[in-house]
């Protein structure tokens, strides 16, 4: 089976720690991309760089006719001050790999090494397209790489990606059929009323009152417009208006997010949102300006592709390695853009280990992983690739 050698495991850890120590924000992954490119050059692999600014793709051909499977890793970090005390702590103040993208990039680099050295064991036929993607964290890097034409140029048939996950223990693999992560929409509402004296509200249209009713009304998207067996989250995270205790201001500003889990709700939500906000404001005599941005689509696994990942995980780790606990989440992921265009699977590789202190959640200033998850992720990915290309 596709196990990982001790030397390869050391390589994975070394690459992960180097990338962790030198994090870069979305579309600024210049040094990270150079590090990846240097590795691919050392393997004498051809690749294309500068896609979506800092992205890299590398096609590896078995030499036998077959499908092309895309395998992706994200490279960007987050604007977070790291609080870990390790020798690979971030050297860039205010920037940190707090989500695991350093691990994902390391695994894909390790996959490149494995493909170069053990091609026939992993690729029975067909091709692999390695995608090192920028700007997953709110930059829609996946969309931009798709817009650059990589799916058509390389005739991609399916896609897989992994994510280290500090909500499940190391040695476990989390994978589900269908929706796994939510779509991420961001909104901004400006409510315009009529300002005046706080003691004479009859001469005003109070935007704070209007905004409060909008906040309440928006919850009907969840309570009365979403199937109870489906999931939707509406959160108003910011509400600002006025400066003085005795003045009714003219304007209130609200900002928030909506998370949906299925294609149906993803398509319905913008019109529901627009209707509720506009009609609520108008009922009080106020007007609104709405900005509504779609960041990520729902991450929806193809059942067949998910079954291959489950089989691969069990082949590597045994029948008890699979879990669906803490696997579905209302967090977002831009790998969804690939899954909307080709069948694929996004899966979690357990990286939590309380005994070693690896318990902090993603996007935490103390986030870190059990690096035993790296060879596990690589081994499962190799086996999933082999199974897909063998069957297709």
Secondary structure, DSSP 8 states (H G I E B T S, - for coil): -----HHHHHHHHHHHHHHHHT---TT--HHHHHHHHHHHHHTT---EEEETTTEEEEEEE-SS---EEEEEEE---BS------STT--SSTT-B--SSHHHHHHHHHHHHHHHHHSHHHH-SSSEEEEEEE---SSS-HHHHHHHTTHHHHTT--EEEEEEEEEEEETT-EE--SEEEE-EEEEEEEEEE-B-EETT-GGG-B-HHHHHHHHHHHHTHHHHHHS-TTS-EEEEEEEEEE-S-TTEE-SEEEEEEEEEE-SHHHHHHHHHHHHHHHHHHHHHTT-EEEEEEEEEE--EEE-HHHHHHHHHHHHHHH-TT-EE-TTT-BS---TTHHHHTTSEEEEEEEEEEBGGGTB---TT-TT----THHHHHHHHHHHHHHHHHHHH-
